[in-house]
Amino acid sequence: MTGAQMDKAISVVIAAKNSADTLGEQLEALVEQRWPYGGEIIVSDNGSTDETPQIAASYDAPDRRVIVLPTAEVAGAGYARNRGAEVASYNRLGFCDADDVVGDSWVEALGNALDTADAVGGSLDLDRLNSRAAAQSRGNWTAHGLPRLDGSVPVLSSCNLGIRRSLFEQVGGFDISYTRSQDAELSVRIHSTGAATIYAEDAVVHYRMRSTVREVFDQAYKWGQNEPRLLRQIDPASAALSPRSIARSWLWLITSLPLVTNEAGRFRYAYVLGKRLGFLHGASRLESGSQHVTRETS
């Protein structure tokens, strides 16, 4: 492989734990990618007790490198991703998740975007892997570009992220004290460097949502808990942390109660309610001086 090819090759990192039910579909999609500069797939196994490592190893072949990296010594997807990046062979890193499925041209789209950018986020499709009600409940939050935290920081999702290795190392990788919002926290640090961050619409990931209303609520609650800390990291005087702003954010829940009469509405309401309650919990801890963050348990 020439120096130019080495620079364009991509190491794809997948954090996985007990992902036997979904990992095969993701790896099938990845090994079918067409990128002339080559690369590798690193499955960072964070302590699986099912067939996850065996499934990953079965995709290794002479014409494609699939590495199974044991990372059970520290629990958490952030640690698993960081270790995957540490052993990566190439200068460009791609991150995706074990329970999603990348689009047909995902690697190519990330690779082309990284020709001109330091970091890139793609689009998320909700229709392929979710029920109609679940998909309709969230809308497509990447349809018009990357979502922005506090109106200013473009958020790069860890399930659809491309980044130059030099930048990833410069900012220190994922902060393992965060779990549910570690990609948003990483995005804050990337933004603070002034790095070029772009949106690549063609870098599509088919995203798998939680399948029940309760699971949606629980996930959103954990995301919400970490948001106040992130907002303060961006701007200690963030207007989003003011009592007036917090109170105003609850108006939607009051006026939108009729949503619970249909399935899609219940998914939507559970997500927003979880985020709002989690935010209140996180804000109260922030005001009391506690730096507690949610820990991932599975």
SVG drawing of the C-alpha trace seen along z (x, -y; Angstrom):
<svg xmlns="http://www.w3.org/2000/svg" viewBox="-56 -34 60 52">
<polyline fill="none" stroke="black" stroke-width="0.4" points="0.0,0.0 1.4,-3.4 1.6,-6.4 -1.3,-8.0 -3.4,-4.9 -2.4,-4.7 -3.6,-8.2 -7.0,-7.5 -7.6,-4.0 -10.2,-3.9 -10.2,-2.0 -13.9,-1.4 -14.4,-0.9 -17.4,0.8 -17.9,1.0 -19.9,4.2 -21.2,6.0 -23.6,9.0 -24.5,7.9 -24.9,11.3 -28.4,10.6 -27.5,7.6 -23.7,7.5 -23.8,9.9 -26.1,7.6 -23.8,4.6 -20.7,6.5 -22.4,7.8 -23.0,4.2 -19.5,3.2 -17.7,5.9 -19.7,5.0 -18.5,1.4 -16.4,0.3 -13.5,-2.0 -10.4,-1.6 -8.0,-2.7 -8.7,0.2 -9.1,0.3 -10.0,2.6 -12.9,3.3 -12.1,3.4 -14.8,4.9 -14.0,3.8 -15.6,6.4 -16.4,4.9 -17.0,8.1 -19.6,10.1 -20.9,13.3 -22.7,14.3 -21.3,15.2 -20.4,11.6 -16.6,12.2 -17.1,15.5 -19.4,13.8 -17.0,10.9 -14.1,13.3 -16.0,15.2 -15.9,12.2 -12.1,12.0 -10.8,13.1 -7.6,12.7 -9.2,9.9 -10.7,8.1 -9.3,7.5 -11.7,7.9 -10.0,7.6 -11.6,8.7 -10.2,6.6 -11.0,7.7 -11.7,4.6 -13.5,6.1 -11.1,4.5 -13.1,1.3 -16.8,1.3 -18.3,-1.2 -18.6,-2.0 -16.4,-5.0 -13.5,-3.0 -14.1,-0.3 -14.1,-3.0 -10.9,-4.6 -9.1,-1.3 -10.2,-0.5 -8.8,-3.8 -5.5,-3.1 -4.9,0.1 -6.1,-1.3 -3.7,-1.1 -4.8,-4.1 -5.1,-7.9 -8.9,-8.0 -11.3,-6.6 -14.9,-5.7 -17.3,-4.9 -20.6,-3.0 -22.6,-0.8 -23.2,2.9 -27.0,2.6 -27.3,0.4 -26.6,1.0 -24.5,-1.3 -25.7,-2.4 -24.3,-1.0 -21.8,-3.9 -21.1,-4.8 -17.3,-4.3 -17.0,-6.1 -19.0,-9.1 -17.0,-9.4 -13.8,-9.0 -14.6,-11.7 -15.8,-14.1 -12.5,-13.6 -10.6,-14.8 -11.6,-18.3 -12.7,-18.1 -11.3,-17.0 -14.5,-15.4 -17.8,-14.4 -21.2,-13.3 -23.7,-11.6 -27.5,-11.2 -29.6,-8.7 -32.5,-6.7 -35.2,-5.6 -37.5,-3.7 -35.6,-0.5 -35.0,0.9 -38.0,-0.4 -41.7,-0.2 -43.6,-2.9 -44.9,-4.3 -41.4,-4.5 -39.9,-6.1 -42.6,-8.7 -42.2,-9.6 -38.8,-11.2 -38.7,-12.7 -35.4,-12.8 -33.2,-15.0 -30.3,-14.9 -32.4,-15.6 -31.1,-19.2 -27.6,-18.8 -26.1,-18.1 -28.1,-18.9 -26.6,-21.7 -26.1,-21.8 -27.0,-25.1 -27.5,-26.4 -23.8,-26.4 -22.0,-23.1 -22.6,-20.6 -23.2,-17.2 -21.4,-14.2 -23.1,-11.0 -20.9,-8.1 -23.0,-5.8 -22.1,-7.7 -18.8,-9.5 -15.7,-10.0 -12.7,-11.7 -9.0,-12.2 -6.9,-10.2 -4.7,-13.3 -7.8,-15.3 -9.2,-12.3 -5.9,-12.0 -5.6,-15.8 -8.9,-16.1 -8.3,-12.9 -10.9,-10.6 -14.2,-9.9 -14.6,-10.9 -15.4,-7.7 -17.0,-9.5 -19.9,-10.1 -21.8,-7.2 -25.1,-8.2 -23.9,-11.6 -20.2,-11.0 -20.5,-11.8 -22.0,-15.2 -19.3,-15.8 -16.6,-14.9 -18.3,-17.2 -17.9,-20.1 -14.2,-19.5 -13.8,-19.1 -15.7,-22.4 -13.5,-24.2 -10.4,-23.4 -11.9,-25.2 -11.6,-21.9 -13.5,-21.8 -16.7,-19.7 -19.1,-19.0 -22.3,-17.1 -22.2,-14.3 -25.8,-13.5 -24.7,-10.5 -23.1,-8.9 -26.2,-7.1 -26.7,-4.8 -29.9,-2.9 -30.5,-3.6 -32.1,-1.1 -34.3,-2.8 -35.4,-1.3 -38.4,0.9 -40.7,0.1 -42.0,-3.2 -40.4,-2.4 -37.0,-1.8 -37.3,-5.1 -38.1,-6.9 -35.2,-5.3 -32.7,-6.2 -33.9,-9.8 -33.8,-10.2 -30.1,-9.2 -29.3,-11.6 -31.2,-14.4 -29.2,-14.0 -25.9,-14.8 -27.2,-17.8 -26.9,-20.5 -23.2,-19.6 -22.6,-19.8 -24.3,-23.2 -22.3,-24.6 -19.1,-23.2 -20.1,-25.2 -21.1,-28.3 -21.3,-28.7 -24.1,-31.3 -26.1,-29.3 -29.6,-30.6 -30.9,-27.0 -30.0,-26.5 -32.1,-29.5 -35.2,-28.7 -37.3,-30.5 -36.0,-28.4 -36.5,-25.2 -40.0,-26.1 -40.8,-27.1 -39.6,-23.7 -42.3,-22.0 -45.1,-23.8 -44.8,-21.3 -45.6,-18.4 -48.7,-20.1 -50.1,-21.1 -49.1,-17.8 -50.9,-15.4 -53.3,-14.3 -50.4,-12.6 -50.6,-9.7 -53.8,-8.5 -51.8,-6.9 -48.7,-4.7 -46.4,-7.1 -47.5,-9.9 -46.7,-7.8 -43.2,-7.1 -42.7,-10.9 -44.1,-11.9 -42.0,-9.3 -38.9,-10.6 -39.5,-14.3 -40.7,-13.5 -37.6,-11.4 -35.3,-14.2 -37.1,-16.8 -37.1,-14.8 -33.4,-13.8 -32.5,-17.4 -34.1,-18.5 -32.2,-15.8 -28.9,-16.8 -29.5,-20.5 -30.2,-20.0 -27.0,-18.0 -25.1,-20.7 -26.4,-23.4 -25.6,-21.3 -22.0,-20.9 -22.2,-17.1 -20.5,-16.0 -22.3,-12.7 -22.9,-11.3 -24.9,-8.3 -23.1,-5.0 -23.8,-2.4 -24.9,0.9 -25.2,3.0"/>
</svg>
